[in-house]
Amino acid sequence: MPSHIKITHQGKAPGRFLTSQLLKSAEGNKEEMGQIFTLVEIVGPDPQFPQIGLTILNTLKREYYRTTSTSDPQNLESALKKVNEVLASIAQNGETNWIGNLNVVFCLLIGREAHIATTGQVKIWLARNNTLTPLANPSPIASHLHPLKTFSTITSGQLTKGDKVIIASSEIMTNFSPQNLKEFFANNIRDGASDLTQSLRKLRQLNVNVWAIDLEEGIYETFYLDAPSETPLTQAVSYTKKYFIPLAKKFSSGAQGYFRSGVKTARTSILPKSQEFLRHASDKSKTFGAEVAPKFQKTADYAKKFLSQRMKKPVNHEDETAMKNANIIGRSIYTINDYRKMHPQGLKKFIYLSTTYVRKTIYFLDNQLGYLKNWFLKKRKQPIATIAGILFLIVILIVSISIQKNRQSARRVEAEQRNQLTEATKKLEDGKSALIFNDKENATILMDDAIKTATSLLETNIKTDAQAIIDSASIEVDKLTQSTRIKEIKPFATNSTSKVFFTYKGNCYTFSPNGAIEKISILDGVAQNASQMPNDVGAVISLAKKSDDQLYLLTDKSKVFLFQIQTNALSEMKNADGDFKPSVDISVFGNNLYLLSAQNKQIWKYQPTDATNFGSPSPFAQSSLASALADSKAMAIDGAIYVLTKDKVAKIIKGTKTDFSLKGLPKAFADLQSAKNIYTSENTPSIFLLDATRPRVIEFDKEGKYLHQYLFPSAIKNPSWFQIDYIGRKVWALSDGSVWELDL
């Protein structure tokens, strides 16, 4: 890759969109297609300009590196045509402010071949033999020029040793002439770029980007106009990275041979001689130790005795006698201070206390080390001490390895998280680019993918950046898909074992598997027992409203009860056949009771004979519906019966399946694989589905056309039951034992 220095900015350029990027193929087998040095400038404050500029770059990169022709100019020409088509599409969608304000240069370098395409007022020169030659003439775009002709020519040529290519945005000519630029880059491009950056900073000219490209030098660096000027320390660090470290690497590669030779000599010559010397020295040391050790021990004992005598605290015998007498007489009520005794103060006091603590420490260590020495010298204790020492070292080694592995693992995880964040950011930008082309479907998919990726990072150290992506993408996705994201809210009931619930006048009724019916206040969550189901009747798995304050309860043992909310009374329903048919859901229409039986692949209709009894069941669905009813989960009735499977809804009228289907669901949200419940009524103009695939409530009209979706907050992960108040625009949802009240 040729050497290149870039002068750019970290933030936004004032009054324009301006960027300089180096485009390369992400695939290793396409390196021979070269690199594209780009500079894109769109003058003006239009907020759509960044998306247009990035779209130009993404299109060029995608189209150039996926072409298959062996002709590089032809590949570049095909990519430029696609860029023109994209710009035309943008203009057709009403975005035309960029026309007349676009300045772009694409410089494709493949070895020493250069292929250049430009538009607008961008500058590009060739520095050769102390001469600066322009490689493209300014070509301003008139406002009436068709976007398909934005890029119309390609300039090609060969570069030679010592050539430099200088690319700059149009504003560079405000304060610098070509002669000035030639002087800046006459020698080392790194030094020239550094000097030019300093000059631009002094002039406060931040709306400039510059590329300096040299085929010969191994330098890759970026200077930022809006970054602080380099201090001597940062310059030293920079020079160390760019010059000293490469030189050190070159030196080390040459020194490796000498090192190997030295190791070989040490192994074959020095090491054997050293071993022989050590064996001889070991024999001598044994003799020496036998002769010298007793003398050394005698000297050490004498030194210890001498030090202990000198460091003993002097004993005042008069004081001892006085203390004895005091003990005989009794404790004195007076405290007598001898004025003749000088108490140390300040520095002397510090020295006195320090020497006292040092003396005590020496006494302590002498006693402890003597104990350890005596213990260790006992032959029967030596193996134990050796094993303990080895075990201690092993533990230290294991702990060190574990800490190192944890650190490496943490670094890998952090790198993966950063890659995910980059991927989410790219999808968000690609989605915004698709919006410019009015490709709403693809834009929705891309931005929804960005939300999913960023959501997985909310429990990491980069959660702030991830949340920013989610917020930005959510705004666009919600507009495109008629979605509402319900804000986080605490549940009013928790730790419930009930599979269903019902709300009535500010209270929520739950039904535990042990038969307990609880009444929970939605306002403050206070619970109290309301009633108790009989023993051995099973757990309540579904319910249906007979009237505002009366519920039919269906159990998993095919029992049906009528629950009077006002009086908390329970009555068991009977039918002419004994037990009711095994069913998964219950519903009421008119005075008739309907049971949905996946086991029997049928909908059973029961007509009442009196307040607590029903006649024999009659099949409602035709036999042709058996396959559709085999996977049924729930149903709702408004005159027609809507039967829910895991991803479809069948509409049945007079026992016959109609031509009904759910349609219009946004493609990014079309994964309806785990629908849990369905609701509608004769007074409700919509059909509502509870979906656990991505926790939400989806609203359709009575013809199956998608209207809206309400995405649950992240705390609701596995919704299993819900209740809708269409007029009050509320939904209550049960998920993992907790119940929420949410606004639609």
VEXDO-47110 format. One record per residue (C-alpha): x, z, y; residue in one letter. Coordinates in pm, whole numbers, padded with zeros to 5 digits, always signed. Example, Ala and Ser with C-alpha at 12.3 -4.5 7.8 and 13.67 -1.06 7.14 Angstrom:
# residues 2
+01230+00780-00450A +01367+00714-00106S 
//
This chain:
# residues 744
+00000+00000+00000M +00138-00083+00345P +00228+00199+00581S -00043+00277+00834H -00100+00517+01121I -00448+00576+01262K -00542+00714+01601I -00901+00833+01602T -01117+01136+01682H -01256+01422+01479Q -01589+01442+01657G -01805+01171+01810K -01664+00923+02059A -01840+00957+02396P -02106+00696+02468G -02069+00495+02148R -02038+00489+01772F -01672+00437+01681L -01500+00464+01345T -01188+00336+01168S -01187+00336+00790Q -00965+00207+00512L -01176+00050+00237L -01040+00046-00119K -01193-00020-00457S -01278+00292-00654A -01193+00100-00974E -00830+00092-01076G -00850-00259-01219N -00927-00408-00875K -00620-00294-00687E -00504-00656-00670E -00797-00726-00436M -00614-00534-00163G -00732-00299+00109Q -00952-00362+00415I -00857-00198+00744F -01175-00171+00950T -01266-00077+01304L -01634-00067+01400V -01756+00005+01753E -02114-00010+01880I -02128+00068+02251V -02425+00278+02360G -02593+00611+02284P -02863+00481+02045D -02905+00739+01762P -02944+00456+01508Q -02598+00312+01582F -02414+00543+01336P -02641+00434+01052Q -02600+00068+01143I -02221+00103+01158G -02200+00283+00824L -02434+00028+00670T -02200-00252+00778I -01904-00077+00614L -02089+00012+00294N -02220-00342+00256T -01878-00500+00309L -01711-00270+00057K -01981-00309-00205R -02008-00686-00179E -01634-00762-00156Y -01517-00552-00448Y -01790-00664-00684R -01727-01038-00639T -01564-01224-00928T -01401-01526-00762S -01022-01561-00782T -01011-01672-00419S -00969-01375-00187D -01085-01562+00129P -01393-01678-00060Q -01470-01323-00173N -01437-01199+00185L -01657-01482+00312E -01930-01392+00059S -01917-01028+00167A -01938-01124+00536L -02244-01339+00468K -02411-01040+00308K -02322-00827+00611V -02482-01091+00836N -02797-01084+00622E -02812-00706+00647V -02776-00721+01026L -03052-00981+01039A -03276-00753+00834S -03206-00466+01072I -03298-00686+01369A -03620-00798+01199Q -03718-00432+01164N -03699-00392+01541G -03348-00245+01574E -03189-00492+01819T -03002-00270+02066N -02677-00327+01878W -02676-00699+01956I -02424-00764+02231G -02267-00421+02183N -02101-00469+01844L -01719-00488+01824N -01571-00513+01474V -01248-00612+01303V -01193-00644+00927F -00828-00692+00826C -00785-00759+00453L -00425-00713+00333L -00323-00831-00015I +00051-00800-00048G +00183-01001+00247R -00138-01205+00285E -00369-01116+00574A -00730-01231+00618H -00900-01126+00941I -01263-01141+01059A -01374-01017+01400T -01668-01006+01635T -01702-00880+01990G -01427-00742+02213Q -01206-00576+01952V -00827-00630+01982K -00579-00722+01708I -00214-00825+01757W +00082-00926+01543L +00414-00768+01649A +00697-00999+01533R +01048-01049+01672N +00980-00834+01979N +00671-01043+02061T +00306-00934+02059L +00071-01218+01958T -00312-01185+01956P -00464-01275+01617L -00821-01308+01741A -00979-01406+02069N -01263-01202+02216P -01603-01339+02112S -01877-01152+02294P -02216-01172+02130I -02490-01289+02362A -02820-01108+02322S -02986-01430+02206H -02727-01508+01933L -02876-01489+01583H -02746-01194+01374P -02673-01433+01084L -02384-01566+01294K -02230-01228+01373T -01925-01302+01153F -01855-01673+01145S -01477-01724+01103T -01186-01590+00899I -00823-01608+01015T -00564-01612+00734S -00185-01600+00733G +00138-01466+00582Q +00322-01157+00706L +00701-01126+00685T +00945-00837+00668K +00941-00634+00991G +00593-00749+01099D +00350-00497+01240K -00026-00535+01290V -00190-00345+01577I -00571-00306+01586I -00744-00135+01877A -01092-00091+02022S -01174-00268+02347S -01124+00033+02577E -00749+00040+02504I -00698-00225+02774M -00835+00007+03043T -00499+00181+03087N -00254-00013+02871F -00134-00373+02867S -00011-00563+02559P +00342-00513+02692Q +00287-00134+02691N +00166-00144+02334L +00464-00355+02230K +00695-00091+02374E +00511+00190+02198F +00543+00026+01855F +00881-00143+01899A +01045+00085+01644N +00893+00349+01418N +00512+00322+01412I +00476+00694+01358R +00668+00780+01673D +00488+00507+01865G +00147+00634+01756A +00245+00991+01848S +00356+00883+02199D +00043+00671+02246L -00177+00963+02137T -00012+01191+02391Q -00063+00933+02666S -00432+00886+02576L -00485+01262+02579R -00327+01294+02922K -00555+01017+03051L -00853+01186+02874R -00936+00853+02713Q -01107+00962+02392L -01318+00650+02327N -01034+00459+02159V -00936+00394+01796N -00606+00233+01694V -00454+00111+01367W -00075+00054+01340A +00020-00118+01012I +00374-00179+00886D +00458-00346+00555L +00796-00176+00515E +00767+00193+00597E +00622+00458+00368G +00421+00645+00628I +00051+00740+00616Y -00080+00964+00894E -00373+01019+01128T -00361+01139+01489F -00673+01288+01647Y -00732+01240+02016L -00964+01540+02039D -00729+01773+01849A -00485+02010+02028P -00144+01870+02115S +00135+01928+01868E +00348+02237+01926T +00718+02242+01832P +00622+02430+01515L +00358+02176+01409T +00600+01894+01486Q +00860+02059+01268A +00608+02096+00986V +00501+01733+01027S +00858+01604+01020Y +00930+01821+00716T +00635+01671+00528K +00712+01314+00629K +01091+01304+00608Y +01255+01612+00456F +01025+01650+00154I +01056+01281+00044P +01435+01310+00087L +01438+01631-00116A +01235+01463-00391K +01482+01174-00398K +01773+01418-00416F +01606+01619-00692S +01546+01309-00901S +01919+01232-00881G +02014+01589-00955A +01815+01593-01277Q +02089+01399-01456G +02354+01644-01348Y +02133+01931-01456F +02080+01785-01804R +02454+01730-01839S +02521+02088-01733G +02269+02223-01983V +02426+02018-02262K +02776+02147-02174T +02647+02504-02164A +02491+02469-02508R +02784+02301-02680T +03078+02478-02516S +03005+02771-02289I +02735+02938-02500L +02945+02965-02826P +03239+03106-02630K +03010+03351-02453S +02868+03471-02784Q +03218+03527-02924E +03316+03717-02610F +03005+03937-02633L +03072+04022-02997R +03427+04124-02910H +03306+04323-02609A +03044+04497-02824S +03312+04620-03069D +03525+04747-02781K +03228+04916-02616S +03154+05118-02929K +03509+05257-02932T +03502+05315-02559F +03163+05487-02578G +03285+05729-02846A +03581+05829-02631E +03428+05833-02284V +03071+05952-02346A +03162+06324-02397P +03369+06325-02080K +03093+06155-01886F +02834+06401-02015Q +03054+06695-01914K +03096+06551-01564T +02722+06491-01532A +02639+06847-01639D +02883+06988-01385Y +02733+06767-01106A +02382+06876-01195K +02482+07246-01189K +02660+07198-00857F +02359+07025-00693L +02109+07277-00824S +02313+07566-00681Q +02345+07396-00343R +01976+07303-00320M +01836+07643-00421K +01646+07821-00146K +01845+08124-00016P +01697+08457-00114V +01675+08738+00147N +01692+09058-00055H +01574+09267+00238E +01256+09061+00254D +01206+09112-00120E +01236+09490-00080T +00993+09486+00212A +00742+09283+00012M +00766+09527-00277K +00706+09819-00043N +00417+09634+00118A +00262+09587-00220N +00290+09958-00284I +00151+10072+00050I -00119+09805+00072G -00188+09505+00285R -00103+09547+00655S -00369+09485+00914I -00104+09351+01152Y +00072+09016+01154T +00428+09055+01284I +00629+08750+01401N +01004+08785+01439D +01086+08632+01779Y +01442+08588+01662R +01336+08331+01399K +01338+07981+01554M +01054+07757+01431H +01146+07387+01426P +00952+07166+01666Q +00915+06790+01721G +01183+06582+01552L +01347+06889+01398K +01016+06987+01241K +00976+06637+01098F +01329+06649+00953I +01269+06996+00812Y +00943+06895+00642L +01092+06570+00512S +01390+06744+00353T +01157+07003+00200T +00939+06736+00038Y +01244+06541-00080V +01390+06853-00237R +01062+06930-00416K +01036+06569-00533T +01390+06580-00675I +01309+06901-00862Y +00993+06741-01005F +01158+06416-01110L +01454+06601-01258D +01222+06806-01476N +01004+06511-01579Q +01290+06270-01649L +01471+06536-01844G +01160+06586-02055Y +01121+06214-02114L +01491+06177-02197K +01479+06459-02449N +01159+06324-02600W +01297+05973-02631F +01630+06082-02780L +01450+06237-03071K +01495+05980-03346K +01150+06029-03490R +00999+05953-03147K +01197+05636-03074Q +00982+05395-03282P +00666+05526-03116I +00817+05484-02769A +00937+05134-02853T +00595+05028-02984I +00423+05182-02681A +00656+04993-02448G +00596+04666-02630I +00221+04719-02623L +00235+04796-02252F +00426+04473-02185L +00179+04276-02399I -00115+04419-02205V +00053+04331-01876I +00117+03977-02005L -00244+03933-02124I -00384+04062-01795V -00154+03831-01597S -00252+03528-01806I -00620+03618-01772S -00594+03650-01394I -00410+03319-01370Q -00670+03143-01586K -00953+03288-01379N -00788+03165-01062R -00738+02818-01208Q -01097+02812-01330S -01221+02920-00988A -01020+02644-00822R -01163+02386-01065R -01516+02508-01003V -01463+02496-00627E -01326+02141-00652A -01628+02034-00859E -01862+02191-00607Q -01688+02009-00322R -01724+01683-00515N -02095+01752-00561Q -02132+01822-00191L -01956+01494-00109T -02185+01311-00351E -02494+01467-00192A -02371+01373+00156T -02311+01014+00047K -02659+00988-00105K -02810+01122+00215L -02623+00864+00425E -02713+00583+00182D -03076+00692+00199G -03074+00675+00579K -02916+00330+00559S -03194+00218+00324A -03449+00340+00578L -03301+00107+00837I -03383-00185+00602F -03733-00043+00554N -03653+00015+00184D -03860+00331+00172K -03872+00359-00206E -03495+00348-00252N -03445+00573+00050A -03677+00833-00103T -03494+00826-00436I -03151+00859-00276L -03245+01144-00044M -03436+01327-00317D -03123+01303-00536D -02925+01445-00243A -03169+01738-00226I -03139+01805-00601K -02759+01795-00591T -02738+02017-00283A -02992+02263-00427T -02757+02331-00719S -02498+02450-00463L -02714+02709-00287L -02556+02996-00483E -02197+02893-00399T -01960+02948-00108N -02064+02614+00044I -02432+02701+00055K -02445+02653+00434T -02333+02290+00406D -02566+02236+00110A -02863+02380+00301Q -02789+02148+00594A -02811+01848+00359I -03135+01979+00209I -03293+02033+00550D -03193+01690+00679S -03302+01503+00365A -03625+01701+00328S -03749+01601+00672I -03716+01232+00588E -03844+01261+00230V -04151+01459+00334D -04243+01195+00591K -04209+00917+00335L -04396+01089+00053T -04669+01283+00236Q -04520+01609+00114S -04543+01964+00241T -04280+02221+00144R -04436+02564+00128I -04219+02833+00285K -04077+03126+00089E -04319+03415+00052I -04328+03730-00160K -04578+03758-00450P -04853+04014-00416F -04850+04087-00792A -04552+04112-01027T -04476+04196-01392N -04812+04073-01506S -04860+03970-01870T -05182+03786-01796S -05206+03415-01872K -05486+03357-01620V -05631+03520-01308F -05922+03488-01068F -05945+03578-00697T -06259+03713-00537Y -06306+03867-00191K -05945+03968-00130G -05880+04084-00485N -05712+03923-00784C -05834+03994-01139Y -05580+03967-01423T -05637+03989-01798F -05361+04145-02010S -05313+04064-02381P -05400+04429-02462N -05746+04372-02314G -05698+04552-01982A -05863+04387-01681I -05687+04482-01357E -05806+04447-01001K -05516+04383-00760I -05545+04383-00382S -05401+04061-00239I -05330+04240+00089L -05110+04525-00036D -05067+04461-00411G -05231+04790-00515V -05367+04763-00871A -05643+04954-01046Q -05819+04922-01381N -06145+04731-01360A -06255+04704-01722S -06137+04684-02083Q -06196+04414-02341M -06306+04523-02690P -06043+04555-02962N -05947+04262-03185D -06107+03992-02971V -05780+03827-02869G -05614+03761-02534A -05787+03574-02253V -05638+03220-02227I -05886+03054-01989S -06183+03125-01768L -06462+02942-01588A -06681+03045-01296K -07049+03071-01383K -07130+03185-01029S -06936+03340-00741D -06920+03681-00910D -06958+03588-01277Q -06687+03455-01508L -06684+03323-01861Y -06367+03441-02042L -06225+03243-02339L -05990+03421-02583T -05740+03284-02832D -05966+03410-03113K -06253+03180-03010S -06451+03456-02839K -06640+03410-02512V -06735+03696-02278F -06929+03712-01953L -06756+03931-01692F -06967+04066-01405Q -06722+04113-01114I -06954+04332-00907Q -07023+04582-01185T -06712+04520-01405N -06951+04479-01699A -06853+04273-02007L -07097+04097-02242S -07001+03898-02551E -07162+03556-02578M -07305+03434-02909K -07401+03095-03045N -07608+02977-03336A -07301+02896-03548D -07133+03235-03501G -06785+03198-03350D -06718+02936-03087F -06498+02638-03169K -06120+02699-03133P -06044+02575-02781S -05776+02560-02510V -06002+02553-02203D -06351+02640-02091I -06567+02496-01811S -06921+02518-01680V -07146+02250-01536F -07511+02321-01465G -07606+02590-01714N -07409+02429-01996N -07082+02556-02140L -06804+02309-02231Y -06510+02393-02457L -06205+02164-02485L -06069+02170-02840S -05735+02000-02896A -05750+02114-03258Q -06083+01938-03320N -05996+01653-03076K -06335+01708-02919Q -06522+01849-02618I -06800+02080-02738W -07117+02125-02533K -07317+02449-02563Y -07664+02485-02413Q -07793+02838-02342P -08094+02982-02521T -08100+03307-02325D -07870+03522-02110A -07619+03594-02388T -07682+03327-02651N -07616+02955-02690F -07738+02702-02938G -07522+02510-03184S -07248+02298-03028P -07282+01924-02988S -06984+01684-02958P -06960+01534-02612F -06673+01284-02653A -06689+00972-02866Q -06460+00947-03168S -06247+00683-02990S -06118+00961-02760L -05966+01160-03045A -05607+01051-02974S -05643+01129-02604A -05787+01475-02675L -05522+01569-02932A -05269+01652-02658D -05519+01792-02410S -05433+02100-02207K -05709+02155-01954A -06021+02000-01805M -06229+01998-01487A -06588+01884-01433I -06770+01739-01133D -07030+01542-01331G -06752+01348-01500A -06502+01535-01714I -06131+01503-01628Y -05908+01588-01925V -05541+01665-01860L -05259+01588-02102T -04895+01660-02017K -04859+01353-01792D -05198+01177-01774K -05559+01236-01683V -05850+01080-01870A -06187+01050-01695K -06488+01076-01930I -06842+00990-01828I -07125+01035-02080K -06874+01072-02359G -06692+00745-02280T -06345+00708-02136K -06336+00513-01810T -06068+00291-01656D -05903+00571-01463F -05538+00649-01398S -05320+00835-01150L -05148+00594-00914K -04941+00584-00599G -04722+00883-00685L -04389+00834-00501P -04125+00698-00738K -03884+00981-00666A -04158+01227-00768F -04316+01026-01049A -04168+01248-01323D -04500+01415-01409L -04391+01545-01749Q -04522+01900-01753S -04863+01918-01586A -05022+02257-01659K -05370+02261-01510N -05632+02055-01326I -05902+02144-01076Y -06196+01970-00911T -06564+02034-00861S -06874+01851-00750E -06821+01992-00398N -06448+01906-00383T -06353+01547-00287P -06007+01569-00444S -05842+01630-00781I -05558+01884-00790F -05289+01904-01057L -05052+02195-01117L -04712+02054-01219D -04416+02252-01353A -04176+01954-01376T -04089+02026-01017R -04313+02317-00916P -04591+02177-00699R -04959+02099-00657V -05046+01728-00635I -05363+01603-00467E -05539+01278-00568F -05871+01130-00463D -06151+01084-00716K -06025+00732-00791E -05681+00863-00889G -05499+00754-00572K -05216+00982-00458Y -05287+01169-00134L -05039+01453-00090H -04816+01701-00267Q -04736+02064-00193Y -04390+02168-00312L -04362+02534-00407F -04082+02757-00276P -03780+02806-00502S -03903+03147-00625A -04187+02975-00816I -04007+02811-01106K -04258+02789-01394N -04616+02780-01264P -04871+02807-01545S -05211+02872-01381W -05361+02816-01038F -05677+02847-00833Q -05772+02626-00538I -05982+02707-00232D -06033+02360-00087Y -06230+02471+00220I -05994+02758+00303G -05690+02537+00220R -05530+02796-00005K -05376+02796-00349V -05298+03091-00574W -05034+03037-00841A -04913+03233-01145L -04546+03195-01243S -04333+03414-01471D -04564+03713-01436G -04600+03701-01057S -04892+03577-00847V -04855+03415-00504W -05102+03326-00231E -04995+03007-00050L -05136+02798+00232D -05197+02427+00179L 
//
